[in-house]
Amino acid sequence: MTQASRRGIVVEVNLFCPMYEDGQWKLSPMNAANNTNEIGKCDKHAVYTLDKEPGLLAVQEQLVRKFIAELQEFDNLYYEVCNEPYFGGVTLDWQHHIVDVIVAAGKETSEPHLIAMNIANGSQKIQHPHPAVSIFNFHYSYPPTAVSENYGLNKVIGENETGFKGTADAWYRHEAWEFLLAGGGLFNNLDYSFTVGHEDGTFAYPASQPGGGNRSYRKQLKVLKDFLHGFDIPQLKPDQSLLKSDLPSGVRMQMLTDRGRQHAIYLQGGQQVDLSLLLRASDYHVEWIDVLTGKVVREERRTHPGGTAVFASPDFVDDIALRIIAVDTAVER
């Protein structure tokens, strides 16, 4: 945590994880066979419940309070209750109880932290959310349906695990851009280039690896980060109603906009596109950006009287980004 703080890195502290396989349960300290407390005399699917093994629940509560106490000084973390609780008998009542424990422990510190819950692989409409949860995370959320289904909660919708689409960069780059420009607030990918002995992220993984990650891909994510930081982000919302033309077959678009001054657009599909957008009267600074390098491949200054304006993209091989900002808008860049 100290090293991450020095480098401006946000850390997800994941408190629990289900017992996917018997081998995990045989090694777990929560298994009565592996502790001297004689607790955990239960099936692996009863570990994260309120009533099946009360002795385990008390220790889990103590562990959570220990984490909160030890990490209270750091402002660069959030707590996720359980990784993939939809596997292995993790009950919703137990998760909400752990949230309550985090909240109570946080009140004893000077800096309470955000709390996350992992909801589903892909997407799922969230029902009866705990009011203390600020982040709802999904895995493998492409297309980013999870965002549109749950955006009305006015909470952070995150994707904190990717993979199982091969090792090439393109899929995960598409996934990141689409999720965040659909209105997602968090993106975090599995990166198989970090291993013991390759802590700098340079491991050359085999083609059979279930996911990707490398220095080149991480530079592509920096392009995405820099693009978004070119806007007043809190003012942006996902909204494609300003698009007044049909997209060519095979082209996908995500757009964040404040419907007046700022418009962030991502296109994926690999061909030239003419976008007709309904904009207010203003002078605009327009930039088409290479998502691999971050370089501006076309830029213009345009005076628009109001109404529909057509923006013709350069030819692009796979994906491209468009930034449109009214020049009377002061945005920290």
C-alpha positions in Angstrom: 0.0 0.0 0.0 2.9 2.4 0.8 4.5 1.8 -2.6 1.2 2.1 -4.4 0.5 5.4 -2.6 3.8 6.8 -3.6 3.0 6.1 -7.3 -0.6 7.3 -7.3 -2.0 3.8 -7.7 -5.5 3.0 -6.5 -5.7 -0.5 -4.9 -8.7 -2.8 -4.6 -8.4 -4.6 -1.3 -10.5 -7.8 -1.8 -11.4 -9.2 1.5 -12.7 -12.6 0.6 -13.0 -15.1 -2.2 -15.2 -18.2 -2.7 -13.8 -21.7 -2.5 -14.0 -22.6 -6.2 -12.6 -26.1 -5.8 -12.1 -28.8 -3.1 -8.3 -28.2 -3.3 -8.8 -24.6 -2.1 -10.9 -25.7 0.8 -8.4 -28.3 1.9 -5.8 -25.6 2.2 -7.9 -22.9 3.7 -7.3 -21.8 7.3 -11.1 -21.5 7.6 -11.3 -25.3 7.3 -11.4 -26.9 10.8 -8.7 -29.3 9.6 -6.2 -26.4 9.3 -6.8 -24.5 12.5 -6.6 -25.1 16.3 -9.9 -23.2 17.0 -12.1 -26.1 15.9 -14.1 -23.9 13.6 -15.0 -24.4 10.0 -16.5 -27.9 10.4 -18.7 -27.3 7.4 -18.9 -27.7 3.6 -16.9 -25.2 1.5 -20.1 -23.7 0.3 -21.2 -22.8 3.9 -18.2 -20.6 4.6 -19.8 -17.3 3.7 -23.2 -17.6 5.5 -24.7 -16.0 8.6 -26.0 -19.2 10.2 -24.1 -22.3 9.0 -20.9 -21.7 11.0 -21.1 -18.8 13.5 -17.5 -19.4 14.6 -16.3 -18.6 11.1 -18.4 -15.5 10.9 -16.9 -14.1 14.1 -13.3 -14.6 12.8 -14.3 -13.0 9.4 -15.6 -10.0 11.3 -12.4 -9.7 13.3 -10.3 -10.0 10.1 -12.3 -7.2 8.4 -11.8 -4.9 11.5 -8.1 -5.7 11.4 -7.8 -4.6 7.7 -9.7 -1.4 8.4 -7.5 -0.5 11.4 -4.2 -1.3 9.6 -5.0 0.5 6.3 -6.9 3.5 7.7 -4.1 6.0 6.9 -4.2 5.3 3.1 -6.5 7.3 0.8 -5.8 5.2 -2.3 -7.9 2.1 -1.7 -11.4 0.8 -1.7 -12.7 -2.5 -0.1 -14.4 -5.1 -2.2 -16.4 -7.6 0.0 -15.8 -10.8 -2.0 -14.5 -11.7 -5.4 -17.0 -13.5 -7.6 -19.5 -14.2 -4.8 -21.9 -15.7 -7.4 -19.8 -18.9 -7.2 -19.6 -21.2 -4.2 -22.6 -20.4 -2.0 -21.8 -16.9 -0.9 -25.0 -15.4 0.4 -26.2 -11.9 -0.2 -27.1 -11.5 3.5 -23.6 -12.4 4.4 -22.2 -9.8 2.0 -24.4 -7.1 3.3 -23.4 -8.0 6.9 -19.7 -7.6 6.0 -20.6 -4.2 4.5 -22.1 -3.3 7.8 -18.9 -4.4 9.6 -16.8 -2.3 7.3 -19.0 0.7 7.9 -18.9 0.3 11.7 -15.1 -0.1 11.7 -14.7 2.9 9.4 -16.5 5.1 11.8 -13.7 4.5 14.3 -11.1 5.9 11.8 -10.5 9.4 10.5 -10.9 8.4 6.8 -13.7 5.9 5.9 -13.2 4.2 2.5 -15.4 3.3 -0.4 -17.0 -0.1 -0.4 -17.5 -2.3 -3.5 -19.5 -5.4 -4.3 -18.8 -7.8 -7.2 -22.2 -8.4 -8.9 -21.9 -10.7 -11.9 -20.0 -11.9 -14.9 -21.3 -9.9 -17.9 -24.3 -8.0 -16.6 -27.1 -8.1 -14.2 -29.7 -5.6 -13.0 -28.9 -4.8 -9.4 -31.8 -5.3 -7.1 -32.0 -3.9 -3.5 -28.5 -2.4 -3.3 -26.9 -1.8 0.1 -26.9 2.0 0.6 -23.3 1.9 1.9 -22.0 0.4 -1.3 -20.5 3.0 -3.7 -19.0 0.7 -6.4 -20.7 -2.2 -8.2 -18.2 -4.3 -10.1 -18.6 -6.7 -13.0 -16.3 -9.1 -14.8 -16.0 -9.6 -18.6 -18.6 -6.9 -19.2 -18.5 -6.6 -23.0 -20.6 -5.1 -24.5 -21.0 -2.8 -21.5 -24.7 -3.6 -20.8 -24.0 -3.6 -17.0 -23.5 0.2 -17.2 -26.7 1.0 -19.0 -28.7 -1.4 -16.8 -27.4 0.1 -13.5 -26.5 3.7 -14.4 -29.6 5.0 -12.7 -28.3 4.0 -9.3 -25.9 7.0 -9.5 -23.1 4.8 -8.2 -19.8 3.8 -9.7 -20.3 0.9 -12.1 -16.9 -0.9 -12.6 -15.3 -3.7 -14.5 -12.5 -5.1 -12.5 -11.6 -8.3 -14.3 -11.0 -9.1 -18.0 -9.7 -12.1 -19.9 -10.6 -15.3 -21.8 -10.6 -13.6 -25.1 -7.0 -14.5 -26.2 -3.8 -12.6 -25.7 -4.1 -9.8 -28.3 -4.4 -6.2 -27.1 -7.3 -5.2 -29.4 -10.1 -6.9 -27.6 -9.2 -5.6 -24.1 -8.6 -2.1 -25.6 -12.1 -2.1 -27.1 -13.5 -3.4 -23.8 -11.8 -0.6 -21.8 -12.8 2.3 -24.1 -16.4 1.1 -24.5 -17.0 0.5 -20.8 -15.7 3.9 -19.7 -17.3 5.9 -22.5 -20.6 4.1 -21.8 -20.4 5.7 -18.4 -18.5 3.2 -16.4 -16.4 4.6 -13.6 -13.7 2.0 -13.1 -11.7 -0.4 -15.3 -9.1 -2.9 -14.2 -7.8 -5.8 -16.2 -6.0 -9.0 -15.5 -2.4 -8.7 -16.8 -0.6 -11.9 -17.3 2.8 -10.2 -17.9 3.3 -9.8 -14.2 4.7 -12.9 -12.6 7.3 -13.9 -10.0 10.6 -12.9 -11.5 8.9 -10.5 -13.8 7.5 -7.9 -11.4 8.1 -5.2 -14.1 5.4 -6.7 -16.3 7.7 -8.2 -19.0 6.8 -11.9 -18.8 6.3 -13.3 -22.3 3.3 -15.5 -21.7 2.4 -18.4 -24.1 -0.3 -18.1 -26.6 -2.4 -20.5 -24.6 -2.7 -17.9 -21.7 -6.3 -17.0 -21.0 -5.7 -13.3 -21.1 -3.3 -10.6 -22.2 -1.3 -7.6 -20.9 2.1 -6.1 -21.7 3.8 -2.8 -21.7 2.4 -1.9 -25.1 -1.2 -2.5 -23.9 -0.6 -0.5 -20.8 0.5 2.4 -22.9 -2.7 2.1 -24.8 -4.6 2.3 -21.5 -2.7 5.5 -20.8 -4.0 7.0 -24.0 -7.5 6.3 -22.8 -6.7 7.8 -19.4 -5.2 10.9 -21.0 -8.2 11.3 -23.3 -10.7 11.2 -20.5 -8.6 13.6 -18.4 -9.0 16.1 -21.3 -12.6 16.7 -20.1 -14.4 17.9 -17.1 -15.4 14.3 -16.3 -18.0 14.9 -13.6 -20.1 16.8 -16.1 -20.3 14.0 -18.7 -23.0 11.4 -19.1 -23.6 8.7 -21.6 -26.0 10.0 -24.3 -26.2 9.0 -27.9 -29.3 11.1 -28.6 -27.1 13.8 -30.2 -26.2 11.4 -33.0 -28.5 12.2 -36.0 -27.1 9.8 -38.5 -27.0 6.0 -38.8 -23.7 4.3 -38.2 -22.3 2.1 -40.9 -22.9 -1.7 -40.4 -20.3 -3.1 -38.1 -19.4 0.2 -36.4 -20.0 0.7 -32.7 -20.0 4.0 -30.9 -20.0 5.2 -27.3 -20.4 8.8 -26.3 -20.1 10.9 -23.2 -21.4 14.4 -23.3 -22.7 17.3 -21.3 -25.0 18.1 -24.2 -23.5 21.5 -24.6 -19.8 22.0 -24.3 -18.0 18.7 -24.3 -18.3 15.5 -26.3 -16.1 12.4 -26.0 -16.7 9.8 -28.7 -15.2 6.4 -29.4 -15.7 4.5 -32.6 -14.8 0.9 -33.2 -15.3 -0.9 -36.5 -12.4 0.0 -38.8 -13.8 2.3 -41.5 -14.3 5.9 -42.4 -17.4 7.4 -40.7 -19.4 10.6 -41.1 -21.0 11.6 -37.8 -24.0 14.0 -37.8 -24.2 15.5 -34.3 -26.7 18.0 -32.9 -24.6 20.8 -31.3 -25.3 24.2 -29.9 -23.9 27.3 -31.5 -20.2 27.8 -30.6 -16.6 27.7 -31.8 -15.3 24.1 -31.4 -11.9 22.5 -31.2 -12.1 19.1 -32.9 -9.5 16.4 -32.6 -9.4 12.8 -34.0 -7.1 10.8 -31.9 -5.2 7.6 -32.6 -6.1 5.3 -29.7 -2.8 3.3 -30.0 -0.4 6.3 -29.8 -2.5 9.2 -28.5 -1.4 11.3 -31.4 -3.9 13.8 -33.0 -4.3 12.5 -36.6 -6.7 15.4 -37.6 -7.7 18.6 -36.0 -9.7 21.6 -36.8 -11.3 24.8 -35.4 -14.9 25.1 -36.4 -17.5 27.8 -36.0 -20.9 26.2 -35.8 -24.2 28.2 -35.9 -26.2 25.5 -34.1 -28.0 22.5 -35.3 -26.6 19.4 -37.0 -22.8 19.4 -37.8 -21.1 16.6 -39.8 -17.7 15.3 -38.6 -15.9 13.1 -41.2 -13.4 10.8 -39.6 -10.0 9.9 -41.1 -9.7 6.3 -42.4 -8.9 4.1 -39.4 -8.0 0.4 -39.2 -9.8 -0.6 -36.0 -10.8 2.1 -33.6 -10.5 5.9 -33.1 -11.5 8.6 -30.7 -13.1 12.0 -31.2 -12.8 15.0 -28.8 -15.1 18.0 -29.4 -14.9 20.9 -27.0 -16.4 24.4 -27.2 -13.5 26.8 -27.1 -15.3 28.9 -24.5 -14.9 25.9 -22.2 -12.0 26.0 -19.7 -10.9 22.4 -19.2 -7.7 21.4 -17.4 -5.6 19.4 -19.9 
